[in-house]
C-alpha cells in the first residue's frame, strides 16, 4: 500500500515540475511588457 502513496506523490511532483516549466516558458513567450512597449495604450485625461 505504501508504494502506491510514493508513486502517487512522485507523479504529482513530476506533474508540478512539467506544469511549472510550461507556465514559465509561456510567461516568457507571452511577455505583457512587450505589448505595451510596442503598442502603448493612450489614456484620456478627461
C-alpha positions as CSV (number, residue, x, y, z in Angstrom):
1,X,0.0,0.0,0.0
2,X,2.9,2.4,0.8
3,X,4.3,2.0,-2.7
4,X,1.1,3.5,-4.2
5,X,1.4,6.5,-2.0
6,X,5.0,7.0,-3.0
7,X,4.1,6.5,-6.7
8,X,1.2,9.0,-6.4
9,X,3.2,11.6,-4.6
10,X,6.1,11.2,-7.1
11,X,3.6,11.5,-10.0
12,X,2.2,14.7,-8.5
13,X,5.6,16.2,-8.1
14,X,6.5,15.4,-11.7
15,X,3.3,17.0,-12.9
16,X,4.2,20.1,-10.9
17,X,7.6,20.3,-12.5
18,X,6.2,19.8,-16.0
19,X,3.4,22.3,-15.4
20,X,5.8,24.9,-13.8
21,X,8.2,24.6,-16.7
22,X,5.3,25.1,-19.2
23,X,4.0,28.1,-17.3
24,X,7.5,29.6,-17.0
25,X,8.2,29.4,-20.8
26,X,4.7,30.6,-21.7
27,X,5.1,33.7,-19.4
28,X,8.4,34.4,-21.1
29,X,6.9,34.0,-24.6
30,X,3.8,36.0,-23.9
31,X,5.6,38.9,-22.2
32,X,2.9,41.5,-21.5
33,X,5.5,44.3,-21.2
34,X,6.4,43.9,-24.9
35,X,2.8,44.5,-26.0
36,X,2.6,47.8,-24.1
37,X,6.0,48.9,-25.3
38,X,5.3,48.1,-28.9
39,X,1.7,49.4,-29.0
40,X,1.2,51.8,-26.0
41,X,-2.3,52.4,-24.7
42,X,-3.3,56.1,-24.9
43,X,-5.1,57.2,-21.7
44,X,-7.6,60.0,-21.8
45,X,-7.2,62.8,-19.3
46,X,-10.9,63.9,-19.2
